[in-house]
Amino acid sequence: MEQELQIGNESHLNYGSECLLSPSVAQDPPAPYSSPHERPSAPPLELMDGATEDEGEDSGDCGNKGLPPPADEVPEGEHNDSIPPQTEWSILSISEHVAREALVQYTANKCCYRIAPAERMVVQNLTPLNTIRYRLQTFTETRETFPISEPYNGGFVDSSDVAPAPAPWAIVVDAPPLFTDCEMHIPVPHTYSVQDCPNCQGRGKNQCHLCSGSGKRRCTACNGTGWQDTSNQSCLFCSGSGKRRCSDCHGGGWQKCIRCSGKGLLLYHSELTITWKNSVAEYVVDKNFGFPIYHLQEVTGKEIFSDENQVVYPIVNFPEPTIDRGSESCIAQHQMQFASNSRILRQKQTIEVIPLTKVEYEWRGKVYSFYVFGNENKVYTEDYPAKCCCSVM
């Protein structure tokens, strides 16, 4: 059983294991989900077909401005508790023609693969090995303040004497579209103050570091000797002094302070950085078919369940039991991850059936196989019979 956990892009992927967290966490979910009767449930696979149309999207308004209420004040809202019943469940499958075209396209993009086996192979068997993926998207907002300074050119200073500075979460802003990464920088009002520039101690200039304030540097023509090498004459460039005027400070020994632009004063204020981020946690059922399921990250599937709200509940009674545990672990993982420094604005959970077909075929008396997976009909194979060695000159 293969499993993979990726954290670098704020995504937590678990392919094949039964839960993302320890068993103790999975068995002790947060308070809002303590009652199993409140959680979304799903009917048997025989009754499921098609995808929902965001039926649980009508409550828990996060709005375009401001922030949601604290967690203990979040409204219950309406959740998509089940999938509309259908007369039967259709197994996702592909035809021999689709399998052949997928392999032809795959080999055409491989410089070392000959296309003949893909075009003339004899398909012997098509075995559907469809699997299920649970995905949780959590849209969060994080706010932090940082000190910012700029040269002070005079004028009004919006200090705390004018009015109290607002708290970071009290500032109202327009939020981006849901589940979209975005960052915004806003100056916080009433946090401005004027102070001496620490780089120049308020002088507006600093001693030239190349000449140490002397205004002169060693003559490079005579290497500081004052004499020319080819004759017994004084250096024409430094008039025999061995030093020349410093080009950086133009002989003054001082340079204008870059930080304050020579003003000697800086205008400080707090800047609010607001970060909206969509984090994804996934769980994919590994049925041990010999296919590396981490490849399924590259494709999409057929959505059979969707639930969106300010917070979502774990899935219960799904025909594949590990999906229940996977959803519970994903939700608990995100709750712990964002509880301390972020606010959850919206969550969305989906369940997809990912097409996966094993194709067995004969070529020149031997049997080979490959996999076609995802709505995109991507191909995975390890034993393609017509590989050639090539080199780039």
Stockholm file with secondary structure:
# STOCKHOLM 1.0

chainA/1-393         MEQELQIGNESHLNYGSECLLSPSVAQDPPAPYSSPHERPSAPPLELMDGATEDEGEDSGDCGNKGLPPPADEVPEGEHNDSIPPQTEWSILSISEHVAREALVQYTANKCCYRIAPAERMVVQNLTPLNTIRYRLQTFTETRETFPISEPYNGGFVDSSDVAPAPAPWAIVVDAPPLFTDCEMHIPVPHTYSVQDCPNCQGRGKNQCHLCSGSGKRRCTACNGTGWQDTSNQSCLFCSGSGKRRCSDCHGGGWQKCIRCSGKGLLLYHSELTITWKNSVAEYVVDKNFGFPIYHLQEVTGKEIFSDENQVVYPIVNFPEPTIDRGSESCIAQHQMQFASNSRILRQKQTIEVIPLTKVEYEWRGKVYSFYVFGNENKVYTEDYPAKCCCSVM
#=GR chainA/1-393 SS CCCCCCCTTSCEEEESSSCSSCHHHHHSCCGGGCCGGGSCBCCCGGGCCSCCCCTTCSSCCCCSBSCCCCGGGCCCCCCCCSCCCCSCCCCCCCCHHHHHHHHHHHHHTCTTBCSHHHHHCEEEEEEECCEEEEEEEEEEEEEEEEEEEEECCSSCCCCTTTSCCCCGGGCCCBCCSTTCCEEEEEECTTCCEEEECTTTTTSSEEECTTTTTSSEEECTTTTTSSBCSSSSSBCTTTTTSSEEECTTTTTSSEEECTTTTTSSEEEEEEEEEEEEEEEEEEEECCCCSSCCGGGGGGCCCEEEEEEEESSCCCCBSCSSHHHHHHHHHHHHHHHHHHTTTCEEEEEEEEEEEECEEEEEEEETTEEEEEEEETTTTEEECSCCSCBCCCCCC
#=GC SS_cons         CCCCCCCTTSCEEEESSSCSSCHHHHHSCCGGGCCGGGSCBCCCGGGCCSCCCCTTCSSCCCCSBSCCCCGGGCCCCCCCCSCCCCSCCCCCCCCHHHHHHHHHHHHHTCTTBCSHHHHHCEEEEEEECCEEEEEEEEEEEEEEEEEEEEECCSSCCCCTTTSCCCCGGGCCCBCCSTTCCEEEEEECTTCCEEEECTTTTTSSEEECTTTTTSSEEECTTTTTSSBCSSSSSBCTTTTTSSEEECTTTTTSSEEECTTTTTSSEEEEEEEEEEEEEEEEEEEECCCCSSCCGGGGGGCCCEEEEEEEESSCCCCBSCSSHHHHHHHHHHHHHHHHHHTTTCEEEEEEEEEEEECEEEEEEEETTEEEEEEEETTTTEEECSCCSCBCCCCCC
//
